[in-house]
Amino acid sequence: MLLRWVPKRRMQIFDRHIGRAVSFGILLVMSILLALYTFVALVGEMERVGTGRYGIAEALRYVLYTLPERTYELFPMTALIGTLIGLGSLASSSELTAIRAAGVSIARVGLSVMRVGALLMGIVLVVGEWIAPELEQVANRERAIALGQQVAMQGRSGFWARDGDHFINIRRIHPGGRLSDLTIYDLDADHRLQTQTEAAMATYDNGTWQLAGIVRHRMLEDKITTEQISTARWSSLLSPGLLDVVMIRPDALSITGLYHYIAYLQDNHLDASRYVLSMWVKLVNPLSTGVMVLLAIPFLLGPLRSVSLNQRVLVGALVGITFHITNRAYHYIGQMDALNPILSAWFPTLIFLGIGLLWLRYVR
């Protein structure tokens, strides 16, 4: 029993040692990249400073709130470079050589590295699903409020939505799920306008909208009638959650937020391809992080093991940047409907996975 326990105990220590080295490398690279992003983004926000109540403190808070989204986007590239730095430091100090001399196989070293990769994939999923989307929405709302703006959709005519036979035009979307200056158009089966309802304000309460300041026009066969109503209830598939979805970029949304909004668009026979692509990108991104960690193994133990750590990191950085650019390029191509959304999301990751697995054959 003791003989079996000792090797197991030693492998646990080895796994923790690998994990600490790789984690330190990734945190180091991520800290540098986020520091650069913070500086560039803060400079970009300076042109808004001085408008309304938007000062330097508000600009810095906005940039900090968007850091999780940047972290999510950069995680695959950071995982590759950070893993190279972490394992490279062990190789430079001959610790990997000593580990191999102790009888630890390359496959076992790779398993320890991929355990870290699996943990990173979980972290990426948590950041992308729960942390980044929430903070991105808070950042947009707080900046809009500080600038003295109402949170409104781009375009001169406001935000348009379809709910069955109803078409809704919302001129202004306020923080907290409040709407103002909205018009609801009701059509019959022949797409003829039956009722036009204008409301000065709408608030969401218990699953329905409470309209206030209502003017309703009814289109009869021989005349148009108009009535004014102080308040009324309005049931709709639209909810503050769905409105929050369309207020930020699709690639900054959570997977569940995208799924619900896609269902809403499809139920109303509207184009959802852009959001389908973003959802698949979200699903693939954690796996891309694992692929980048896998790709770091042949860098250290394959044909490049004889070159210096700086050269390996440089090559790894170039590979990571190439993956990031290729990924973004295929996403843009997918948004132009030139490629299937699933193919656009998966293709770069599958290509680099194939390269990594092929390269592992030369590891000795």
KEKEBA-419938 format. One line per field, with one value per residue (C-alpha): residue number from 1; x, y, z. Coordinates in pm, whole numbers. Layout:
num <- (NUM	...)
xx <- (X	...)
yy <- (Y	...)
zz <- (Z	...)
This chain:
num <- (1	2	3	4	5	6	7	8	9	10	11	12	13	14	15	16	17	18	19	20	21	22	23	24	25	26	27	28	29	30	31	32	33	34	35	36	37	38	39	40	41	42	43	44	45	46	47	48	49	50	51	52	53	54	55	56	57	58	59	60	61	62	63	64	65	66	67	68	69	70	71	72	73	74	75	76	77	78	79	80	81	82	83	84	85	86	87	88	89	90	91	92	93	94	95	96	97	98	99	100	101	102	103	104	105	106	107	108	109	110	111	112	113	114	115	116	117	118	119	120	121	122	123	124	125	126	127	128	129	130	131	132	133	134	135	136	137	138	139	140	141	142	143	144	145	146	147	148	149	150	151	152	153	154	155	156	157	158	159	160	161	162	163	164	165	166	167	168	169	170	171	172	173	174	175	176	177	178	179	180	181	182	183	184	185	186	187	188	189	190	191	192	193	194	195	196	197	198	199	200	201	202	203	204	205	206	207	208	209	210	211	212	213	214	215	216	217	218	219	220	221	222	223	224	225	226	227	228	229	230	231	232	233	234	235	236	237	238	239	240	241	242	243	244	245	246	247	248	249	250	251	252	253	254	255	256	257	258	259	260	261	262	263	264	265	266	267	268	269	270	271	272	273	274	275	276	277	278	279	280	281	282	283	284	285	286	287	288	289	290	291	292	293	294	295	296	297	298	299	300	301	302	303	304	305	306	307	308	309	310	311	312	313	314	315	316	317	318	319	320	321	322	323	324	325	326	327	328	329	330	331	332	333	334	335	336	337	338	339	340	341	342	343	344	345	346	347	348	349	350	351	352	353	354	355	356	357	358	359	360	361	362	363	364)
xx <- (0	281	464	151	90	433	432	77	181	481	264	26	321	436	89	75	424	329	2	173	427	169	-76	196	290	-70	-138	178	84	-278	-170	54	-210	-487	-258	-198	-570	-659	-419	-540	-908	-871	-706	-998	-1246	-1073	-1268	-1590	-1451	-1612	-1946	-2225	-2105	-1857	-1519	-1192	-1324	-1628	-1408	-1175	-1471	-1612	-1280	-1244	-1598	-1512	-1192	-1365	-1489	-1137	-1005	-1251	-1149	-775	-780	-686	-385	-285	-310	-60	198	155	192	510	653	554	686	979	1096	1094	1287	1544	1613	1644	1346	1170	1487	1500	1133	1192	1499	1284	1078	786	671	595	233	219	369	110	-167	-57	-55	-399	-540	-447	-606	-930	-934	-876	-1162	-1392	-1271	-1326	-1681	-1762	-1618	-1793	-2129	-2182	-1925	-1840	-2197	-2330	-2043	-2059	-2425	-2355	-2067	-2283	-2567	-2350	-2161	-2486	-2626	-2306	-2304	-2662	-2789	-3085	-2998	-3133	-3076	-2877	-3077	-3304	-3625	-3528	-3554	-3793	-3915	-4175	-4404	-4634	-4871	-4751	-4469	-4315	-4115	-3930	-3768	-3586	-3473	-3392	-3189	-3394	-3631	-3823	-3930	-4059	-4208	-4315	-4569	-4738	-4881	-5139	-5192	-5457	-5400	-5380	-5111	-5345	-5308	-5587	-5468	-5189	-5117	-4884	-4758	-4551	-4401	-4384	-4256	-4216	-4406	-4489	-4429	-4627	-4574	-4762	-4832	-4901	-5010	-5179	-5330	-5497	-5607	-5843	-5866	-6227	-6368	-6509	-6328	-6047	-6131	-5899	-5916	-5694	-5626	-5431	-5287	-5319	-5152	-4962	-4845	-4548	-4259	-4033	-3881	-3611	-3379	-3431	-3389	-3063	-2951	-2989	-2822	-2475	-2265	-2369	-2018	-2043	-2357	-2387	-2473	-2813	-2886	-2804	-3013	-3325	-3285	-3232	-3553	-3736	-3608	-3690	-4040	-4100	-3940	-3654	-3289	-3094	-2777	-2555	-2660	-2633	-2272	-2200	-2348	-2131	-1825	-1907	-1938	-1612	-1398	-1334	-1233	-1000	-825	-769	-635	-384	-261	-225	-31	223	336	517	671	857	907	914	1152	1184	1315	1674	1610	1607	1303	1281	1265	996	789	828	713	429	322	314	108	-131	-173	-228	-500	-664	-663	-784	-1061	-1180	-1156	-1375	-1627	-1652	-1686	-1962	-2146	-2150	-2328	-2039	-1997	-2215	-2214	-2105	-1821	-1712	-1694	-1528	-1292	-993	-1001	-1018	-729	-504	-615	-509	-173	-121	-207	15	301	267	375	726	754	1009)
yy <- (0	239	171	268	577	730	755	889	1148	1245	1285	1509	1728	1724	1825	2115	2227	2226	2399	2679	2738	2748	2958	3211	3238	3290	3549	3734	3750	3841	4119	4272	4252	4394	4676	4770	4746	4961	5233	5234	5216	5494	5717	5646	5749	6084	6247	6189	6318	6650	6569	6570	6401	6182	6240	6051	5832	5731	5662	5443	5256	5194	5053	4833	4698	4591	4410	4070	4078	4156	3878	3637	3734	3711	3392	3144	3347	3417	3047	2954	3222	3182	2804	2846	3086	2863	2539	2721	2840	2479	2371	2652	2545	2181	2082	1921	1727	1606	1509	1309	1146	1041	826	1061	1013	1291	1175	1223	1570	1651	1522	1756	2048	1960	1943	2308	2357	2198	2434	2730	2618	2623	2970	3097	2958	3126	3461	3453	3330	3516	3786	3964	4011	4154	4400	4501	4598	4785	4967	5079	5194	5386	5559	5655	5797	5989	6134	6250	6019	5791	5438	5435	5220	5354	5491	5788	5589	5413	5041	4822	4480	4231	4034	3814	4050	4345	4577	4790	5109	5227	5566	5552	5268	5382	5198	4978	4837	5159	5266	5596	5721	5384	5296	4959	4872	4588	4426	4183	3860	4059	4287	4585	4828	4786	4974	5219	5261	5537	5540	5803	5557	5181	4997	4620	4463	4097	3975	4248	4608	4889	5160	5521	5827	5625	5749	5472	5506	5243	5204	5124	5072	5423	5625	5647	5676	5810	5754	5853	5613	5690	5340	4992	4652	4519	4159	4099	3862	4161	4188	4403	4105	4091	4467	4443	4186	4421	4709	4548	4372	4010	3883	4038	3843	3526	3195	3184	3545	3468	3150	3330	3617	3376	3196	3530	3627	3287	3286	3615	3493	3741	3694	3547	3437	3700	3587	3217	3279	3464	3181	2922	3142	3153	2775	2719	2974	2757	2469	2705	2776	2403	2370	2651	2483	2157	2336	2459	2102	2031	2379	2272	1902	1882	2003	2351	2228	2304	2675	2940	3024	3372	3224	2976	3252	3466	3183	3104	3469	3472	3152	3293	3620	3428	3221	3534	3715	3405	3354	3714	3704	3394	3549	3859	3642	3447	3771	3852	3519	3391	3086	2867	3005	2671	2639	2999	2937	2595	2608	2800	2594	2265	2367	2453	2138	1933	2112	2045	1676	1634	1813	1590	1296	1445	1479	1237)
zz <- (0	93	-234	-427	-215	-251	-634	-622	-368	-579	-889	-696	-600	-962	-1086	-840	-942	-1312	-1230	-1036	-1312	-1591	-1388	-1306	-1674	-1781	-1509	-1607	-1975	-1900	-1662	-1929	-2201	-1978	-1862	-2225	-2301	-1999	-2109	-2472	-2377	-2118	-2375	-2607	-2337	-2276	-2559	-2361	-2030	-1937	-2099	-1843	-1523	-1709	-1547	-1525	-1241	-1449	-1754	-1546	-1397	-1745	-1867	-1558	-1603	-1958	-1856	-1808	-2169	-2293	-2069	-2228	-2580	-2510	-2304	-2583	-2698	-2338	-2251	-2523	-2440	-2064	-2081	-2286	-2028	-1736	-1882	-2039	-1698	-1579	-1888	-1848	-1488	-1603	-1388	-1684	-1760	-1401	-1414	-1733	-1578	-1281	-1519	-1587	-1947	-2191	-2195	-1816	-1845	-2110	-1885	-1606	-1846	-1985	-1631	-1604	-1946	-1826	-1527	-1758	-1981	-1678	-1581	-1936	-1934	-1602	-1713	-2051	-1920	-1593	-1524	-1851	-1989	-1662	-1619	-1987	-1948	-1623	-1792	-2085	-1860	-1616	-1896	-2069	-1745	-1666	-2017	-1966	-2236	-2244	-2341	-2696	-2999	-3289	-3575	-3621	-3584	-3259	-3188	-3389	-3277	-3391	-3159	-3371	-3555	-3349	-3453	-3180	-3219	-2907	-2924	-2590	-2363	-2010	-1744	-1514	-1778	-1855	-2202	-2333	-2660	-2792	-3059	-3106	-3448	-3464	-3804	-3919	-4115	-4440	-4288	-4273	-3986	-3731	-3424	-3350	-2980	-2863	-2505	-2331	-2081	-2014	-1706	-1664	-1374	-1300	-1655	-1834	-1935	-1765	-2025	-1927	-2127	-2400	-2724	-2928	-3290	-3436	-3813	-3898	-4246	-4280	-4014	-3759	-3392	-3125	-2751	-2462	-2176	-1862	-1802	-1949	-1936	-2237	-2271	-2501	-2561	-2516	-2169	-2008	-2042	-2419	-2446	-2253	-2509	-2803	-2618	-2630	-2890	-2962	-2884	-2536	-2442	-2239	-2405	-2235	-2330	-2691	-2685	-2559	-2802	-3094	-2995	-2987	-3333	-3483	-3331	-3512	-3838	-3811	-3912	-3619	-3804	-3642	-3295	-3387	-3490	-3165	-2961	-3134	-3084	-2713	-2701	-2888	-2701	-2388	-2616	-2804	-2475	-2425	-2780	-2720	-2402	-2594	-2865	-2608	-2529	-2861	-2840	-2524	-2584	-2961	-3233	-3075	-2740	-2845	-2902	-2628	-2418	-2572	-2922	-2818	-2658	-2971	-3198	-2956	-2954	-3333	-3338	-3076	-3263	-3587	-3419	-3275	-3612	-3800	-3547	-3578	-3957	-3983	-3746	-3966	-4276	-4101	-4018	-4391	-4453	-4660	-4435	-4221	-3860	-3711	-3962	-3899	-3525	-3536	-3834	-3685	-3364	-3554	-3780	-3487	-3304	-3606	-3615	-3245	-3269	-3577	-3404	-3096	-3314	-3326	-2947	-2804)
